[in-house]
Amino acid sequence: MPPLADCRFFRFIIPNMENQIRLPVAFSNVVRDNMSNPVEVITTNGQSWSISWVVEEGHPHQIVFTGGWRAFYEHYHLRIGDSMLLSYHQPKFFYVAIHDTRYCEINYGRNLRNGSLPAIPAHGNYTV
């Protein structure tokens, strides 16, 4: 696995993801002991979301985003077939670019809320 500062992965929206989303096992195994809880998920339009997570009971090596995930899911109108590119920046940030079913990034525009960070390019190298 690459260094955590460079760790990026896709998650596709599948049925029954409106309440939680599972992160890849390989990623979860490396970060679960050091990742902040909650984490800050920042979209390419600069909006910031606080999302808490648990280690799934039935799969002890998998992190699952739970608290705050449903609000994020509903706010961005995520649908089955959409995908997200998540970029992890230890120990507490994820930057996320959301793509539609045609694999095109969705441009939500600049919509800052409650002092969120400025818009971030989806493909850039991020520093915090």
Secondary structure, DSSP 8 states (H G I E B T S, - for coil): ---GGG-EEEEE--TT-SS-EE--HHHHHHHTTTS-SSEEEEETTS-EEEE-EEE-SSSTT-EEE-TTHHHHHHHTT--TT-EEEEEEETTTEEEEEEE-TTS-B--------TT------TTS----
